[in-house]
Amino acid sequence: MDWSHQLCMSESKQPPEPGRIIPTGDAPADTGDLGGTEDGVMPGLEGPTATNVVPLYEVIAEVGGPPDECGVTLGIHGDDLDPEEITRLLGVLPTSSHRRGERPKPESRVPFPRGAWFLQERGRAPLSPDELTQMLLEKLPRDPARWHSIQERFDIRLVYGVHFSGWNKGFDLPPALVARIAALGATMGFDMYAYGEDDGPL
């Protein structure tokens, strides 16, 4: 699906003068709103043809399109989770992991309440969240027995961290991709981060 649109406004380049309406660029040639005839001549006006109104179209906002940046993270969580066990089961190294009771940093006062194993794909437009999801899933085994073993003991989550500026950014997940996520036994979460013009670049 194409999410991209532009909002435009038109303005007159110069004050109206008798003569012909001359469309420019992609501006519509319809003069009905101005009372003109099919050839663009204003009725009741005489004299040499002259430029009357030149519509200009200025983009005032970008609407739609994919998010500017997205991170897709598979997380496996459990009180007694051993990250090395998950790595052996899935045959892929995690982006990050920890055991319950470990600390994020040596100076951190609060330890992790649960163990966790994370695998992440991150990218910027034109890479879309569904493409990042596909890239992440291609690293994982499809063997149902392995995932059943994990599902029985741990919680599995697939989380989207979506960053965007502008209006109405979005993305689609095709049915085949949703079915693959469901086969993992994963719940899905969406963290949305919207930025205004004063927030600076992402």
C-alpha positions in Angstrom: 0.0 0.0 0.0 1.3 3.5 -0.9 1.0 5.6 2.3 2.5 8.7 0.7 0.5 11.9 0.0 1.1 15.6 -0.2 -1.0 18.5 1.0 -0.8 21.5 -1.3 -2.2 25.0 -1.5 -2.5 27.3 -4.4 -2.0 31.0 -4.7 -2.1 33.7 -7.3 1.2 34.9 -8.6 0.0 38.4 -9.5 -3.2 40.6 -9.2 -6.0 39.7 -11.7 -5.9 41.4 -15.0 -8.2 41.0 -18.0 -7.1 38.2 -20.3 -6.5 34.4 -20.4 -6.0 32.0 -17.6 -2.8 30.0 -18.3 -2.3 26.8 -16.2 1.3 25.9 -15.3 3.0 22.7 -14.1 0.5 20.2 -12.8 -2.2 22.8 -12.1 -5.6 21.9 -13.4 -6.8 23.8 -16.4 -10.4 24.0 -15.2 -11.6 27.6 -15.0 -15.2 26.8 -13.9 -14.7 28.4 -10.5 -13.5 31.6 -12.1 -16.4 31.9 -14.5 -14.3 31.3 -17.6 -15.2 29.6 -20.8 -13.7 26.4 -22.2 -10.8 28.2 -23.8 -10.0 30.0 -20.6 -11.1 33.5 -21.6 -12.9 35.5 -19.0 -16.4 36.5 -20.3 -17.1 40.2 -20.8 -13.4 41.1 -21.1 -12.0 42.6 -24.3 -8.6 43.5 -25.5 -5.3 41.6 -26.1 -4.8 38.3 -24.3 -2.7 38.7 -21.2 -1.7 36.6 -18.2 -4.4 36.7 -15.6 -3.9 34.1 -12.9 -1.1 31.6 -12.7 -1.9 28.9 -10.1 1.1 27.9 -8.0 1.1 24.7 -5.9 3.2 24.7 -2.8 3.7 21.5 -0.7 2.9 22.4 2.9 3.1 19.0 4.4 4.1 15.4 3.7 1.3 13.0 4.6 1.8 9.2 4.9 4.7 7.0 3.9 6.7 4.5 6.0 8.0 5.3 9.4 11.4 7.2 9.4 13.0 4.5 11.6 12.0 1.2 13.2 13.4 -1.4 15.4 11.9 -4.9 15.5 12.8 -6.9 18.5 12.1 -10.5 19.4 12.2 -10.9 23.2 12.1 -14.2 25.2 11.5 -13.6 28.9 11.5 -15.9 32.0 12.4 -16.0 35.7 14.8 -18.9 35.2 15.8 -18.1 31.6 19.4 -19.0 30.7 20.4 -17.0 27.6 22.9 -19.7 26.6 20.2 -22.3 26.5 18.1 -20.1 24.1 21.1 -19.5 21.9 21.6 -23.3 21.6 17.9 -23.9 20.9 17.7 -21.2 18.2 21.2 -21.5 16.8 21.7 -17.7 16.6 23.5 -15.2 18.8 21.3 -12.6 20.6 21.6 -8.9 20.1 21.6 -8.7 23.9 20.7 -10.9 26.9 20.8 -11.2 30.7 19.9 -13.4 33.6 17.6 -12.5 36.5 19.6 -10.6 39.1 22.2 -9.2 36.7 22.5 -5.4 36.6 22.3 -3.3 33.4 25.5 -1.5 34.5 27.9 -2.0 37.4 26.6 1.1 39.0 22.9 0.2 38.6 21.1 -0.2 41.9 18.2 -2.2 40.5 18.8 -5.7 39.0 16.8 -7.2 36.2 13.7 -8.9 37.7 13.6 -11.6 34.9 16.0 -13.2 32.5 15.7 -12.2 28.8 17.1 -12.9 25.4 16.7 -10.3 22.6 17.2 -10.4 18.8 16.7 -7.1 17.0 16.7 -5.7 13.4 16.8 -2.0 13.0 16.6 0.2 10.0 15.6 3.5 8.4 13.3 4.3 5.5 13.0 3.2 2.7 13.3 -0.1 4.7 9.9 -0.8 6.0 8.9 -2.6 9.3 7.6 -5.6 7.4 10.9 -6.0 5.6 12.8 -5.7 8.9 10.4 -8.3 10.4 11.2 -10.7 7.4 14.9 -10.2 7.9 14.7 -11.0 11.6 12.5 -14.1 11.1 14.9 -15.5 8.4 17.5 -15.8 11.1 15.3 -18.1 13.2 14.5 -21.8 12.8 11.0 -22.9 11.7 11.1 -26.2 13.7 7.8 -26.2 15.7 9.3 -28.5 18.3 11.9 -25.9 19.3 9.4 -23.2 19.6 7.0 -25.4 21.6 9.8 -26.1 24.1 10.3 -22.3 24.5 6.6 -21.5 24.6 6.0 -24.0 27.5 8.5 -22.2 29.8 8.9 -18.6 28.7 7.1 -15.6 27.4 7.7 -14.6 23.8 7.1 -11.0 22.5 7.7 -9.2 19.2 8.0 -5.5 19.8 8.1 -2.7 17.2 9.7 0.6 18.2 8.4 3.0 15.5 9.9 6.5 15.1 8.4 9.1 12.8 7.8 12.7 12.1 5.0 14.2 10.0 1.4 13.0 9.6 -0.1 9.6 9.3 2.9 7.4 8.8 2.1 3.7 8.7 2.9 0.2 7.5 1.3 -3.1 6.6 2.1 -6.7 7.7 1.0 -9.2 5.1 -0.9 -12.3 6.2 2.0 -14.7 5.6 4.2 -12.7 7.9 1.5 -12.5 10.6 1.1 -16.3 10.4 4.8 -16.8 10.9 4.8 -14.6 14.0 1.8 -16.5 15.3 3.7 -19.8 14.8 6.3 -18.5 17.3 3.6 -18.0 19.9 4.6 -14.4 20.2 2.5 -11.5 21.4 3.0 -8.3 19.5 3.6 -4.8 20.9 4.0 -1.4 19.3 5.9 1.5 20.9 5.2 4.7 18.8 7.5 7.7 19.0 6.2 10.8 17.2 8.4 13.9 16.7 7.4 17.4 15.9 9.3 19.9 13.8 11.0 21.4 17.0 12.3 18.0 18.1 15.1 18.0 15.5 16.1 15.1 13.2 15.7 11.5 14.2 
